[in-house]
Each structure stands twice: as structure tokens, then as C-alpha cells.
Amino acid sequence: MTPGLVDSEVKLKINGEVAINERTQTFGGSSQVFEGNWQGEQVTARITRVHNMMSQYHLIDVFIGGELVETLTV
């Protein structure tokens, strides 16, 4: 998944349940926000593409009910 470059699927699971299932916006930029629900709570994932001299990866900040619960590196 590469936000902003191609049309990709973003699927975020929490405890095996799909909380977010959306597609990226083509040419939507290097940082995009996706929303969904999990057990009645609002779930938001902010995905940012990071490109350094030697590497490229994604940072995914996951919020449940407006509170940052995890930052993932993919």
C-alpha cells in the first residue's frame, strides 16, 4: 500500500475484526486519513509515507475514540 501514488486498499484489523476498509485517494498526497468503526468506537488511521536517503516506509498512527493507541511502521 502506497498512499497517494496508486489506488490501494487500506485494511486495518483490531483483534481480527476489520475496523477500516477503504481505498487510498489517487494522487492524494503522502499522508492520508482513513476512518471506520470498531465495537462502537470511531477508529482513525493516519498513514504517512516517509522517504529517507536509504529507505522508504509507512508510519501509521491509529486512534480509537480520538486517543492515539498505537504507531505502526510498515
C-alpha positions in Angstrom: 0.0 0.0 0.0 1.4 3.4 -1.0 -0.9 6.3 -0.2 -1.1 9.0 -2.8 0.7 7.1 -5.6 -1.6 4.3 -6.7 -5.1 3.2 -5.9 -4.5 0.8 -3.0 -6.6 -0.9 -0.4 -6.2 0.0 3.3 -7.5 -2.6 5.7 -6.9 -2.3 9.4 -7.9 -5.1 11.7 -8.2 -4.9 15.5 -8.3 -8.3 17.3 -9.1 -9.9 14.0 -12.1 -7.6 13.2 -11.9 -5.3 10.3 -12.1 -1.7 11.6 -11.1 0.2 8.4 -11.6 -1.0 4.9 -11.0 1.9 2.4 -9.1 2.8 -0.7 -6.4 5.4 -1.0 -7.0 8.6 -3.0 -5.0 8.5 -6.2 -2.6 11.5 -6.0 -3.9 12.3 -2.5 -0.5 13.1 -1.2 2.0 11.3 1.0 -0.3 11.5 4.1 -3.9 10.3 4.1 -6.5 9.7 6.8 -8.9 6.7 6.9 -11.9 6.2 9.2 -14.0 3.3 10.4 -15.7 1.8 13.5 -14.7 -1.0 15.9 -17.1 -2.1 18.7 -19.0 1.2 18.5 -15.8 3.3 18.7 -14.6 5.7 16.0 -11.3 4.4 14.6 -8.9 6.7 12.6 -5.7 5.8 10.9 -3.3 8.4 9.6 -0.9 6.9 7.2 2.2 8.8 6.2 4.8 7.7 3.6 8.4 8.5 4.8 11.2 8.5 2.3 14.8 8.9 3.6 18.0 8.6 1.7 18.3 4.9 2.2 14.8 3.7 3.0 11.1 4.1 2.4 8.4 3.1 4.9 4.9 4.0 6.2 4.0 5.4 9.6 0.5 4.5 10.7 -0.9 6.4 13.7 -4.0 4.5 15.0 -6.6 6.4 17.1 -9.6 4.9 18.9 -12.1 7.3 20.2 -9.8 10.2 19.4 -6.9 8.7 21.5 -3.7 7.6 20.0 -3.3 3.9 20.8 -0.5 2.8 18.5 2.0 3.9 15.9 3.0 1.2 13.4 5.9 1.1 11.0 5.3 -0.8 7.8 
